[in-house]
């Protein structure tokens, strides 16, 4: 089934809490998929109008050359998950016991051998 990692426990024992997540338009599909998985609608609140939004990265936000695929947006719909079947060429085949795999020496047949 689907697995959804919780951000963290917002409530401890009898306490309650609120989790806040910021998403952009490119992440809207993630929100839809998460809501389907949870079977629950996530309440959304727009940012205040007076809030300034910058498209310039701070030093901490700037992608590093070592960040893998930082420009690509992964698709949840086409995800194969963490498990894939082995390719046919890599699947093990039971070919019998090790004794059956060894070649018989020339001139000796199984009938001619004496059992001890």
Phi and psi restraints in degrees (range 20) as a CNS / XPLOR table:
assign (resid 1 and name C) (resid 2 and name N)
       (resid 2 and name CA) (resid 2 and name C) 1.0 -78.4 20.0 2
assign (resid 2 and name N) (resid 2 and name CA)
       (resid 2 and name C) (resid 3 and name N) 1.0 145.9 20.0 2
assign (resid 2 and name C) (resid 3 and name N)
       (resid 3 and name CA) (resid 3 and name C) 1.0 -122.6 20.0 2
assign (resid 3 and name N) (resid 3 and name CA)
       (resid 3 and name C) (resid 4 and name N) 1.0 132.8 20.0 2
assign (resid 3 and name C) (resid 4 and name N)
       (resid 4 and name CA) (resid 4 and name C) 1.0 -125.2 20.0 2
assign (resid 4 and name N) (resid 4 and name CA)
       (resid 4 and name C) (resid 5 and name N) 1.0 116.8 20.0 2
assign (resid 4 and name C) (resid 5 and name N)
       (resid 5 and name CA) (resid 5 and name C) 1.0 -78.7 20.0 2
assign (resid 5 and name N) (resid 5 and name CA)
       (resid 5 and name C) (resid 6 and name N) 1.0 127.1 20.0 2
assign (resid 5 and name C) (resid 6 and name N)
       (resid 6 and name CA) (resid 6 and name C) 1.0 -78.0 20.0 2
assign (resid 6 and name N) (resid 6 and name CA)
       (resid 6 and name C) (resid 7 and name N) 1.0 141.8 20.0 2
assign (resid 6 and name C) (resid 7 and name N)
       (resid 7 and name CA) (resid 7 and name C) 1.0 -61.4 20.0 2
assign (resid 7 and name N) (resid 7 and name CA)
       (resid 7 and name C) (resid 8 and name N) 1.0 -37.9 20.0 2
assign (resid 7 and name C) (resid 8 and name N)
       (resid 8 and name CA) (resid 8 and name C) 1.0 167.1 20.0 2
assign (resid 8 and name N) (resid 8 and name CA)
       (resid 8 and name C) (resid 9 and name N) 1.0 168.3 20.0 2
assign (resid 8 and name C) (resid 9 and name N)
       (resid 9 and name CA) (resid 9 and name C) 1.0 -80.2 20.0 2
assign (resid 9 and name N) (resid 9 and name CA)
       (resid 9 and name C) (resid 10 and name N) 1.0 118.3 20.0 2
assign (resid 9 and name C) (resid 10 and name N)
       (resid 10 and name CA) (resid 10 and name C) 1.0 -87.5 20.0 2
assign (resid 10 and name N) (resid 10 and name CA)
       (resid 10 and name C) (resid 11 and name N) 1.0 -16.9 20.0 2
assign (resid 10 and name C) (resid 11 and name N)
       (resid 11 and name CA) (resid 11 and name C) 1.0 -120.4 20.0 2
assign (resid 11 and name N) (resid 11 and name CA)
       (resid 11 and name C) (resid 12 and name N) 1.0 142.3 20.0 2
assign (resid 11 and name C) (resid 12 and name N)
       (resid 12 and name CA) (resid 12 and name C) 1.0 -118.4 20.0 2
assign (resid 12 and name N) (resid 12 and name CA)
       (resid 12 and name C) (resid 13 and name N) 1.0 123.8 20.0 2
assign (resid 12 and name C) (resid 13 and name N)
       (resid 13 and name CA) (resid 13 and name C) 1.0 51.9 20.0 2
assign (resid 13 and name N) (resid 13 and name CA)
       (resid 13 and name C) (resid 14 and name N) 1.0 -113.0 20.0 2
assign (resid 13 and name C) (resid 14 and name N)
       (resid 14 and name CA) (resid 14 and name C) 1.0 -93.9 20.0 2
assign (resid 14 and name N) (resid 14 and name CA)
       (resid 14 and name C) (resid 15 and name N) 1.0 6.6 20.0 2
assign (resid 14 and name C) (resid 15 and name N)
       (resid 15 and name CA) (resid 15 and name C) 1.0 -86.2 20.0 2
assign (resid 15 and name N) (resid 15 and name CA)
       (resid 15 and name C) (resid 16 and name N) 1.0 158.9 20.0 2
assign (resid 15 and name C) (resid 16 and name N)
       (resid 16 and name CA) (resid 16 and name C) 1.0 -122.1 20.0 2
assign (resid 16 and name N) (resid 16 and name CA)
       (resid 16 and name C) (resid 17 and name N) 1.0 164.0 20.0 2
assign (resid 16 and name C) (resid 17 and name N)
       (resid 17 and name CA) (resid 17 and name C) 1.0 -154.0 20.0 2
assign (resid 17 and name N) (resid 17 and name CA)
       (resid 17 and name C) (resid 18 and name N) 1.0 176.5 20.0 2
assign (resid 17 and name C) (resid 18 and name N)
       (resid 18 and name CA) (resid 18 and name C) 1.0 -131.2 20.0 2
assign (resid 18 and name N) (resid 18 and name CA)
       (resid 18 and name C) (resid 19 and name N) 1.0 132.9 20.0 2
assign (resid 18 and name C) (resid 19 and name N)
       (resid 19 and name CA) (resid 19 and name C) 1.0 -103.7 20.0 2
assign (resid 19 and name N) (resid 19 and name CA)
       (resid 19 and name C) (resid 20 and name N) 1.0 132.7 20.0 2
assign (resid 19 and name C) (resid 20 and name N)
       (resid 20 and name CA) (resid 20 and name C) 1.0 -117.2 20.0 2
assign (resid 20 and name N) (resid 20 and name CA)
       (resid 20 and name C) (resid 21 and name N) 1.0 130.4 20.0 2
assign (resid 20 and name C) (resid 21 and name N)
       (resid 21 and name CA) (resid 21 and name C) 1.0 -128.0 20.0 2
assign (resid 21 and name N) (resid 21 and name CA)
       (resid 21 and name C) (resid 22 and name N) 1.0 133.7 20.0 2
assign (resid 21 and name C) (resid 22 and name N)
       (resid 22 and name CA) (resid 22 and name C) 1.0 -99.1 20.0 2
assign (resid 22 and name N) (resid 22 and name CA)
       (resid 22 and name C) (resid 23 and name N) 1.0 131.8 20.0 2
assign (resid 22 and name C) (resid 23 and name N)
       (resid 23 and name CA) (resid 23 and name C) 1.0 -130.3 20.0 2
assign (resid 23 and name N) (resid 23 and name CA)
       (resid 23 and name C) (resid 24 and name N) 1.0 155.1 20.0 2
assign (resid 23 and name C) (resid 24 and name N)
       (resid 24 and name CA) (resid 24 and name C) 1.0 -110.3 20.0 2
assign (resid 24 and name N) (resid 24 and name CA)
       (resid 24 and name C) (resid 25 and name N) 1.0 179.3 20.0 2
assign (resid 24 and name C) (resid 25 and name N)
       (resid 25 and name CA) (resid 25 and name C) 1.0 -59.6 20.0 2
assign (resid 25 and name N) (resid 25 and name CA)
       (resid 25 and name C) (resid 26 and name N) 1.0 -36.4 20.0 2
assign (resid 25 and name C) (resid 26 and name N)
       (resid 26 and name CA) (resid 26 and name C) 1.0 -65.7 20.0 2
assign (resid 26 and name N) (resid 26 and name CA)
       (resid 26 and name C) (resid 27 and name N) 1.0 -23.5 20.0 2
assign (resid 26 and name C) (resid 27 and name N)
       (resid 27 and name CA) (resid 27 and name C) 1.0 -96.7 20.0 2
assign (resid 27 and name N) (resid 27 and name CA)
       (resid 27 and name C) (resid 28 and name N) 1.0 3.0 20.0 2
assign (resid 27 and name C) (resid 28 and name N)
       (resid 28 and name CA) (resid 28 and name C) 1.0 -58.1 20.0 2
assign (resid 28 and name N) (resid 28 and name CA)
       (resid 28 and name C) (resid 29 and name N) 1.0 -38.2 20.0 2
assign (resid 28 and name C) (resid 29 and name N)
       (resid 29 and name CA) (resid 29 and name C) 1.0 -63.1 20.0 2
assign (resid 29 and name N) (resid 29 and name CA)
       (resid 29 and name C) (resid 30 and name N) 1.0 -34.9 20.0 2
assign (resid 29 and name C) (resid 30 and name N)
       (resid 30 and name CA) (resid 30 and name C) 1.0 -61.8 20.0 2
assign (resid 30 and name N) (resid 30 and name CA)
       (resid 30 and name C) (resid 31 and name N) 1.0 -44.1 20.0 2
assign (resid 30 and name C) (resid 31 and name N)
       (resid 31 and name CA) (resid 31 and name C) 1.0 -58.4 20.0 2
assign (resid 31 and name N) (resid 31 and name CA)
       (resid 31 and name C) (resid 32 and name N) 1.0 -45.6 20.0 2
assign (resid 31 and name C) (resid 32 and name N)
       (resid 32 and name CA) (resid 32 and name C) 1.0 -61.5 20.0 2
assign (resid 32 and name N) (resid 32 and name CA)
       (resid 32 and name C) (resid 33 and name N) 1.0 -44.9 20.0 2
assign (resid 32 and name C) (resid 33 and name N)
       (resid 33 and name CA) (resid 33 and name C) 1.0 -65.9 20.0 2
assign (resid 33 and name N) (resid 33 and name CA)
       (resid 33 and name C) (resid 34 and name N) 1.0 -38.2 20.0 2
assign (resid 33 and name C) (resid 34 and name N)
       (resid 34 and name CA) (resid 34 and name C) 1.0 -65.8 20.0 2
assign (resid 34 and name N) (resid 34 and name CA)
       (resid 34 and name C) (resid 35 and name N) 1.0 -42.0 20.0 2
assign (resid 34 and name C) (resid 35 and name N)
       (resid 35 and name CA) (resid 35 and name C) 1.0 -62.6 20.0 2
assign (resid 35 and name N) (resid 35 and name CA)
       (resid 35 and name C) (resid 36 and name N) 1.0 -39.3 20.0 2
assign (resid 35 and name C) (resid 36 and name N)
       (resid 36 and name CA) (resid 36 and name C) 1.0 -63.7 20.0 2
assign (resid 36 and name N) (resid 36 and name CA)
       (resid 36 and name C) (resid 37 and name N) 1.0 -43.0 20.0 2
assign (resid 36 and name C) (resid 37 and name N)
       (resid 37 and name CA) (resid 37 and name C) 1.0 -64.5 20.0 2
assign (resid 37 and name N) (resid 37 and name CA)
       (resid 37 and name C) (resid 38 and name N) 1.0 -43.0 20.0 2
assign (resid 37 and name C) (resid 38 and name N)
       (resid 38 and name CA) (resid 38 and name C) 1.0 -78.6 20.0 2
assign (resid 38 and name N) (resid 38 and name CA)
       (resid 38 and name C) (resid 39 and name N) 1.0 -16.7 20.0 2
assign (resid 38 and name C) (resid 39 and name N)
       (resid 39 and name CA) (resid 39 and name C) 1.0 56.6 20.0 2
assign (resid 39 and name N) (resid 39 and name CA)
       (resid 39 and name C) (resid 40 and name N) 1.0 44.0 20.0 2
assign (resid 39 and name C) (resid 40 and name N)
       (resid 40 and name CA) (resid 40 and name C) 1.0 -154.0 20.0 2
assign (resid 40 and name N) (resid 40 and name CA)
       (resid 40 and name C) (resid 41 and name N) 1.0 140.7 20.0 2
assign (resid 40 and name C) (resid 41 and name N)
       (resid 41 and name CA) (resid 41 and name C) 1.0 -86.0 20.0 2
assign (resid 41 and name N) (resid 41 and name CA)
       (resid 41 and name C) (resid 42 and name N) 1.0 132.7 20.0 2
assign (resid 41 and name C) (resid 42 and name N)
       (resid 42 and name CA) (resid 42 and name C) 1.0 -87.0 20.0 2
assign (resid 42 and name N) (resid 42 and name CA)
       (resid 42 and name C) (resid 43 and name N) 1.0 120.9 20.0 2
assign (resid 42 and name C) (resid 43 and name N)
       (resid 43 and name CA) (resid 43 and name C) 1.0 -67.3 20.0 2
assign (resid 43 and name N) (resid 43 and name CA)
       (resid 43 and name C) (resid 44 and name N) 1.0 133.0 20.0 2
assign (resid 43 and name C) (resid 44 and name N)
       (resid 44 and name CA) (resid 44 and name C) 1.0 -112.7 20.0 2
assign (resid 44 and name N) (resid 44 and name CA)
       (resid 44 and name C) (resid 45 and name N) 1.0 142.7 20.0 2
assign (resid 44 and name C) (resid 45 and name N)
       (resid 45 and name CA) (resid 45 and name C) 1.0 -130.0 20.0 2
assign (resid 45 and name N) (resid 45 and name CA)
       (resid 45 and name C) (resid 46 and name N) 1.0 130.1 20.0 2
assign (resid 45 and name C) (resid 46 and name N)
       (resid 46 and name CA) (resid 46 and name C) 1.0 -71.4 20.0 2
assign (resid 46 and name N) (resid 46 and name CA)
       (resid 46 and name C) (resid 47 and name N) 1.0 152.7 20.0 2
assign (resid 46 and name C) (resid 47 and name N)
       (resid 47 and name CA) (resid 47 and name C) 1.0 -67.4 20.0 2
assign (resid 47 and name N) (resid 47 and name CA)
       (resid 47 and name C) (resid 48 and name N) 1.0 149.5 20.0 2
assign (resid 47 and name C) (resid 48 and name N)
       (resid 48 and name CA) (resid 48 and name C) 1.0 -59.0 20.0 2
assign (resid 48 and name N) (resid 48 and name CA)
       (resid 48 and name C) (resid 49 and name N) 1.0 143.5 20.0 2
assign (resid 48 and name C) (resid 49 and name N)
       (resid 49 and name CA) (resid 49 and name C) 1.0 -62.0 20.0 2
assign (resid 49 and name N) (resid 49 and name CA)
       (resid 49 and name C) (resid 50 and name N) 1.0 -33.0 20.0 2
assign (resid 49 and name C) (resid 50 and name N)
       (resid 50 and name CA) (resid 50 and name C) 1.0 -76.6 20.0 2
assign (resid 50 and name N) (resid 50 and name CA)
       (resid 50 and name C) (resid 51 and name N) 1.0 -7.5 20.0 2
assign (resid 50 and name C) (resid 51 and name N)
       (resid 51 and name CA) (resid 51 and name C) 1.0 -73.9 20.0 2
assign (resid 51 and name N) (resid 51 and name CA)
       (resid 51 and name C) (resid 52 and name N) 1.0 130.7 20.0 2
assign (resid 51 and name C) (resid 52 and name N)
       (resid 52 and name CA) (resid 52 and name C) 1.0 -84.9 20.0 2
assign (resid 52 and name N) (resid 52 and name CA)
       (resid 52 and name C) (resid 53 and name N) 1.0 129.8 20.0 2
assign (resid 52 and name C) (resid 53 and name N)
       (resid 53 and name CA) (resid 53 and name C) 1.0 -110.9 20.0 2
assign (resid 53 and name N) (resid 53 and name CA)
       (resid 53 and name C) (resid 54 and name N) 1.0 126.6 20.0 2
assign (resid 53 and name C) (resid 54 and name N)
       (resid 54 and name CA) (resid 54 and name C) 1.0 -110.1 20.0 2
assign (resid 54 and name N) (resid 54 and name CA)
       (resid 54 and name C) (resid 55 and name N) 1.0 140.6 20.0 2
assign (resid 54 and name C) (resid 55 and name N)
       (resid 55 and name CA) (resid 55 and name C) 1.0 -96.9 20.0 2
assign (resid 55 and name N) (resid 55 and name CA)
       (resid 55 and name C) (resid 56 and name N) 1.0 5.5 20.0 2
assign (resid 55 and name C) (resid 56 and name N)
       (resid 56 and name CA) (resid 56 and name C) 1.0 -96.7 20.0 2
assign (resid 56 and name N) (resid 56 and name CA)
       (resid 56 and name C) (resid 57 and name N) 1.0 131.2 20.0 2
assign (resid 56 and name C) (resid 57 and name N)
       (resid 57 and name CA) (resid 57 and name C) 1.0 -74.1 20.0 2
assign (resid 57 and name N) (resid 57 and name CA)
       (resid 57 and name C) (resid 58 and name N) 1.0 142.4 20.0 2
assign (resid 57 and name C) (resid 58 and name N)
       (resid 58 and name CA) (resid 58 and name C) 1.0 -78.2 20.0 2
assign (resid 58 and name N) (resid 58 and name CA)
       (resid 58 and name C) (resid 59 and name N) 1.0 171.7 20.0 2
assign (resid 58 and name C) (resid 59 and name N)
       (resid 59 and name CA) (resid 59 and name C) 1.0 -58.7 20.0 2
assign (resid 59 and name N) (resid 59 and name CA)
       (resid 59 and name C) (resid 60 and name N) 1.0 -39.9 20.0 2
assign (resid 59 and name C) (resid 60 and name N)
       (resid 60 and name CA) (resid 60 and name C) 1.0 -69.1 20.0 2
assign (resid 60 and name N) (resid 60 and name CA)
       (resid 60 and name C) (resid 61 and name N) 1.0 -31.4 20.0 2
assign (resid 60 and name C) (resid 61 and name N)
       (resid 61 and name CA) (resid 61 and name C) 1.0 -84.3 20.0 2
assign (resid 61 and name N) (resid 61 and name CA)
       (resid 61 and name C) (resid 62 and name N) 1.0 -19.3 20.0 2
assign (resid 61 and name C) (resid 62 and name N)
       (resid 62 and name CA) (resid 62 and name C) 1.0 -61.8 20.0 2
assign (resid 62 and name N) (resid 62 and name CA)
       (resid 62 and name C) (resid 63 and name N) 1.0 126.2 20.0 2
assign (resid 62 and name C) (resid 63 and name N)
       (resid 63 and name CA) (resid 63 and name C) 1.0 -62.9 20.0 2
assign (resid 63 and name N) (resid 63 and name CA)
       (resid 63 and name C) (resid 64 and name N) 1.0 140.1 20.0 2
assign (resid 63 and name C) (resid 64 and name N)
       (resid 64 and name CA) (resid 64 and name C) 1.0 -92.6 20.0 2
assign (resid 64 and name N) (resid 64 and name CA)
       (resid 64 and name C) (resid 65 and name N) 1.0 161.1 20.0 2
assign (resid 64 and name C) (resid 65 and name N)
       (resid 65 and name CA) (resid 65 and name C) 1.0 -64.4 20.0 2
assign (resid 65 and name N) (resid 65 and name CA)
       (resid 65 and name C) (resid 66 and name N) 1.0 -20.5 20.0 2
assign (resid 65 and name C) (resid 66 and name N)
       (resid 66 and name CA) (resid 66 and name C) 1.0 -88.9 20.0 2
assign (resid 66 and name N) (resid 66 and name CA)
       (resid 66 and name C) (resid 67 and name N) 1.0 -6.9 20.0 2
assign (resid 66 and name C) (resid 67 and name N)
       (resid 67 and name CA) (resid 67 and name C) 1.0 -70.0 20.0 2
assign (resid 67 and name N) (resid 67 and name CA)
       (resid 67 and name C) (resid 68 and name N) 1.0 129.6 20.0 2
assign (resid 67 and name C) (resid 68 and name N)
       (resid 68 and name CA) (resid 68 and name C) 1.0 -85.2 20.0 2
assign (resid 68 and name N) (resid 68 and name CA)
       (resid 68 and name C) (resid 69 and name N) 1.0 125.9 20.0 2
assign (resid 68 and name C) (resid 69 and name N)
       (resid 69 and name CA) (resid 69 and name C) 1.0 49.0 20.0 2
assign (resid 69 and name N) (resid 69 and name CA)
       (resid 69 and name C) (resid 70 and name N) 1.0 45.7 20.0 2
assign (resid 69 and name C) (resid 70 and name N)
       (resid 70 and name CA) (resid 70 and name C) 1.0 -71.3 20.0 2
assign (resid 70 and name N) (resid 70 and name CA)
       (resid 70 and name C) (resid 71 and name N) 1.0 -14.1 20.0 2
assign (resid 70 and name C) (resid 71 and name N)
       (resid 71 and name CA) (resid 71 and name C) 1.0 -93.8 20.0 2
assign (resid 71 and name N) (resid 71 and name CA)
       (resid 71 and name C) (resid 72 and name N) 1.0 -17.4 20.0 2
assign (resid 71 and name C) (resid 72 and name N)
       (resid 72 and name CA) (resid 72 and name C) 1.0 -86.6 20.0 2
assign (resid 72 and name N) (resid 72 and name CA)
       (resid 72 and name C) (resid 73 and name N) 1.0 139.2 20.0 2
assign (resid 72 and name C) (resid 73 and name N)
       (resid 73 and name CA) (resid 73 and name C) 1.0 -100.3 20.0 2
assign (resid 73 and name N) (resid 73 and name CA)
       (resid 73 and name C) (resid 74 and name N) 1.0 115.3 20.0 2
assign (resid 73 and name C) (resid 74 and name N)
       (resid 74 and name CA) (resid 74 and name C) 1.0 -68.0 20.0 2
assign (resid 74 and name N) (resid 74 and name CA)
       (resid 74 and name C) (resid 75 and name N) 1.0 152.5 20.0 2
assign (resid 74 and name C) (resid 75 and name N)
       (resid 75 and name CA) (resid 75 and name C) 1.0 -106.6 20.0 2
assign (resid 75 and name N) (resid 75 and name CA)
       (resid 75 and name C) (resid 76 and name N) 1.0 125.8 20.0 2
assign (resid 75 and name C) (resid 76 and name N)
       (resid 76 and name CA) (resid 76 and name C) 1.0 -73.5 20.0 2
assign (resid 76 and name N) (resid 76 and name CA)
       (resid 76 and name C) (resid 77 and name N) 1.0 -29.1 20.0 2
assign (resid 76 and name C) (resid 77 and name N)
       (resid 77 and name CA) (resid 77 and name C) 1.0 -68.4 20.0 2
assign (resid 77 and name N) (resid 77 and name CA)
       (resid 77 and name C) (resid 78 and name N) 1.0 -31.9 20.0 2
assign (resid 77 and name C) (resid 78 and name N)
       (resid 78 and name CA) (resid 78 and name C) 1.0 -102.0 20.0 2
assign (resid 78 and name N) (resid 78 and name CA)
       (resid 78 and name C) (resid 79 and name N) 1.0 11.8 20.0 2
assign (resid 78 and name C) (resid 79 and name N)
       (resid 79 and name CA) (resid 79 and name C) 1.0 -69.7 20.0 2
assign (resid 79 and name N) (resid 79 and name CA)
       (resid 79 and name C) (resid 80 and name N) 1.0 137.9 20.0 2
assign (resid 79 and name C) (resid 80 and name N)
       (resid 80 and name CA) (resid 80 and name C) 1.0 -93.0 20.0 2
assign (resid 80 and name N) (resid 80 and name CA)
       (resid 80 and name C) (resid 81 and name N) 1.0 -4.1 20.0 2
assign (resid 80 and name C) (resid 81 and name N)
       (resid 81 and name CA) (resid 81 and name C) 1.0 77.5 20.0 2
assign (resid 81 and name N) (resid 81 and name CA)
       (resid 81 and name C) (resid 82 and name N) 1.0 -168.8 20.0 2
assign (resid 81 and name C) (resid 82 and name N)
       (resid 82 and name CA) (resid 82 and name C) 1.0 -90.0 20.0 2
assign (resid 82 and name N) (resid 82 and name CA)
       (resid 82 and name C) (resid 83 and name N) 1.0 -9.4 20.0 2
assign (resid 82 and name C) (resid 83 and name N)
       (resid 83 and name CA) (resid 83 and name C) 1.0 -115.9 20.0 2
assign (resid 83 and name N) (resid 83 and name CA)
       (resid 83 and name C) (resid 84 and name N) 1.0 129.3 20.0 2
assign (resid 83 and name C) (resid 84 and name N)
       (resid 84 and name CA) (resid 84 and name C) 1.0 -130.7 20.0 2
assign (resid 84 and name N) (resid 84 and name CA)
       (resid 84 and name C) (resid 85 and name N) 1.0 148.0 20.0 2
assign (resid 84 and name C) (resid 85 and name N)
       (resid 85 and name CA) (resid 85 and name C) 1.0 -67.6 20.0 2
assign (resid 85 and name N) (resid 85 and name CA)
       (resid 85 and name C) (resid 86 and name N) 1.0 149.2 20.0 2
assign (resid 85 and name C) (resid 86 and name N)
       (resid 86 and name CA) (resid 86 and name C) 1.0 -67.9 20.0 2
assign (resid 86 and name N) (resid 86 and name CA)
       (resid 86 and name C) (resid 87 and name N) 1.0 148.0 20.0 2
assign (resid 86 and name C) (resid 87 and name N)
       (resid 87 and name CA) (resid 87 and name C) 1.0 -67.2 20.0 2
assign (resid 87 and name N) (resid 87 and name CA)
       (resid 87 and name C) (resid 88 and name N) 1.0 153.0 20.0 2
assign (resid 87 and name C) (resid 88 and name N)
       (resid 88 and name CA) (resid 88 and name C) 1.0 -55.6 20.0 2
assign (resid 88 and name N) (resid 88 and name CA)
       (resid 88 and name C) (resid 89 and name N) 1.0 -39.8 20.0 2
assign (resid 88 and name C) (resid 89 and name N)
       (resid 89 and name CA) (resid 89 and name C) 1.0 -67.3 20.0 2
assign (resid 89 and name N) (resid 89 and name CA)
       (resid 89 and name C) (resid 90 and name N) 1.0 -19.6 20.0 2
assign (resid 89 and name C) (resid 90 and name N)
       (resid 90 and name CA) (resid 90 and name C) 1.0 -100.8 20.0 2
assign (resid 90 and name N) (resid 90 and name CA)
       (resid 90 and name C) (resid 91 and name N) 1.0 0.7 20.0 2
assign (resid 90 and name C) (resid 91 and name N)
       (resid 91 and name CA) (resid 91 and name C) 1.0 -81.7 20.0 2
assign (resid 91 and name N) (resid 91 and name CA)
       (resid 91 and name C) (resid 92 and name N) 1.0 141.2 20.0 2
assign (resid 91 and name C) (resid 92 and name N)
       (resid 92 and name CA) (resid 92 and name C) 1.0 -75.5 20.0 2
assign (resid 92 and name N) (resid 92 and name CA)
       (resid 92 and name C) (resid 93 and name N) 1.0 144.9 20.0 2
assign (resid 92 and name C) (resid 93 and name N)
       (resid 93 and name CA) (resid 93 and name C) 1.0 -122.8 20.0 2
assign (resid 93 and name N) (resid 93 and name CA)
       (resid 93 and name C) (resid 94 and name N) 1.0 130.6 20.0 2
assign (resid 93 and name C) (resid 94 and name N)
       (resid 94 and name CA) (resid 94 and name C) 1.0 -80.5 20.0 2
assign (resid 94 and name N) (resid 94 and name CA)
       (resid 94 and name C) (resid 95 and name N) 1.0 108.3 20.0 2
assign (resid 94 and name C) (resid 95 and name N)
       (resid 95 and name CA) (resid 95 and name C) 1.0 -106.2 20.0 2
assign (resid 95 and name N) (resid 95 and name CA)
       (resid 95 and name C) (resid 96 and name N) 1.0 21.9 20.0 2
assign (resid 95 and name C) (resid 96 and name N)
       (resid 96 and name CA) (resid 96 and name C) 1.0 97.2 20.0 2
assign (resid 96 and name N) (resid 96 and name CA)
       (resid 96 and name C) (resid 97 and name N) 1.0 -169.7 20.0 2
assign (resid 96 and name C) (resid 97 and name N)
       (resid 97 and name CA) (resid 97 and name C) 1.0 -77.2 20.0 2
assign (resid 97 and name N) (resid 97 and name CA)
       (resid 97 and name C) (resid 98 and name N) 1.0 160.7 20.0 2
assign (resid 97 and name C) (resid 98 and name N)
       (resid 98 and name CA) (resid 98 and name C) 1.0 -58.6 20.0 2
assign (resid 98 and name N) (resid 98 and name CA)
       (resid 98 and name C) (resid 99 and name N) 1.0 -31.4 20.0 2
assign (resid 98 and name C) (resid 99 and name N)
       (resid 99 and name CA) (resid 99 and name C) 1.0 -65.4 20.0 2
assign (resid 99 and name N) (resid 99 and name CA)
       (resid 99 and name C) (resid 100 and name N) 1.0 -35.2 20.0 2
assign (resid 99 and name C) (resid 100 and name N)
       (resid 100 and name CA) (resid 100 and name C) 1.0 -71.1 20.0 2
assign (resid 100 and name N) (resid 100 and name CA)
       (resid 100 and name C) (resid 101 and name N) 1.0 -27.3 20.0 2
assign (resid 100 and name C) (resid 101 and name N)
       (resid 101 and name CA) (resid 101 and name C) 1.0 -74.4 20.0 2
assign (resid 101 and name N) (resid 101 and name CA)
       (resid 101 and name C) (resid 102 and name N) 1.0 -28.8 20.0 2
assign (resid 101 and name C) (resid 102 and name N)
       (resid 102 and name CA) (resid 102 and name C) 1.0 -68.6 20.0 2
assign (resid 102 and name N) (resid 102 and name CA)
       (resid 102 and name C) (resid 103 and name N) 1.0 141.1 20.0 2
assign (resid 102 and name C) (resid 103 and name N)
       (resid 103 and name CA) (resid 103 and name C) 1.0 -79.2 20.0 2
assign (resid 103 and name N) (resid 103 and name CA)
       (resid 103 and name C) (resid 104 and name N) 1.0 143.3 20.0 2
assign (resid 103 and name C) (resid 104 and name N)
       (resid 104 and name CA) (resid 104 and name C) 1.0 -74.9 20.0 2
assign (resid 104 and name N) (resid 104 and name CA)
       (resid 104 and name C) (resid 105 and name N) 1.0 145.7 20.0 2
assign (resid 104 and name C) (resid 105 and name N)
       (resid 105 and name CA) (resid 105 and name C) 1.0 -72.9 20.0 2
assign (resid 105 and name N) (resid 105 and name CA)
       (resid 105 and name C) (resid 106 and name N) 1.0 147.1 20.0 2
assign (resid 105 and name C) (resid 106 and name N)
       (resid 106 and name CA) (resid 106 and name C) 1.0 -63.7 20.0 2
assign (resid 106 and name N) (resid 106 and name CA)
       (resid 106 and name C) (resid 107 and name N) 1.0 142.4 20.0 2
assign (resid 106 and name C) (resid 107 and name N)
       (resid 107 and name CA) (resid 107 and name C) 1.0 88.8 20.0 2
assign (resid 107 and name N) (resid 107 and name CA)
       (resid 107 and name C) (resid 108 and name N) 1.0 -12.1 20.0 2
assign (resid 107 and name C) (resid 108 and name N)
       (resid 108 and name CA) (resid 108 and name C) 1.0 -116.4 20.0 2
assign (resid 108 and name N) (resid 108 and name CA)
       (resid 108 and name C) (resid 109 and name N) 1.0 129.3 20.0 2
assign (resid 108 and name C) (resid 109 and name N)
       (resid 109 and name CA) (resid 109 and name C) 1.0 -111.2 20.0 2
assign (resid 109 and name N) (resid 109 and name CA)
       (resid 109 and name C) (resid 110 and name N) 1.0 165.3 20.0 2
assign (resid 109 and name C) (resid 110 and name N)
       (resid 110 and name CA) (resid 110 and name C) 1.0 -64.9 20.0 2
assign (resid 110 and name N) (resid 110 and name CA)
       (resid 110 and name C) (resid 111 and name N) 1.0 -31.6 20.0 2
assign (resid 110 and name C) (resid 111 and name N)
       (resid 111 and name CA) (resid 111 and name C) 1.0 -68.6 20.0 2
assign (resid 111 and name N) (resid 111 and name CA)
       (resid 111 and name C) (resid 112 and name N) 1.0 -34.8 20.0 2
assign (resid 111 and name C) (resid 112 and name N)
       (resid 112 and name CA) (resid 112 and name C) 1.0 -79.3 20.0 2
assign (resid 112 and name N) (resid 112 and name CA)
       (resid 112 and name C) (resid 113 and name N) 1.0 -10.5 20.0 2
assign (resid 112 and name C) (resid 113 and name N)
       (resid 113 and name CA) (resid 113 and name C) 1.0 -79.5 20.0 2
assign (resid 113 and name N) (resid 113 and name CA)
       (resid 113 and name C) (resid 114 and name N) 1.0 142.9 20.0 2
assign (resid 113 and name C) (resid 114 and name N)
       (resid 114 and name CA) (resid 114 and name C) 1.0 -100.1 20.0 2
assign (resid 114 and name N) (resid 114 and name CA)
       (resid 114 and name C) (resid 115 and name N) 1.0 139.8 20.0 2
assign (resid 114 and name C) (resid 115 and name N)
       (resid 115 and name CA) (resid 115 and name C) 1.0 -90.2 20.0 2
assign (resid 115 and name N) (resid 115 and name CA)
       (resid 115 and name C) (resid 116 and name N) 1.0 143.4 20.0 2
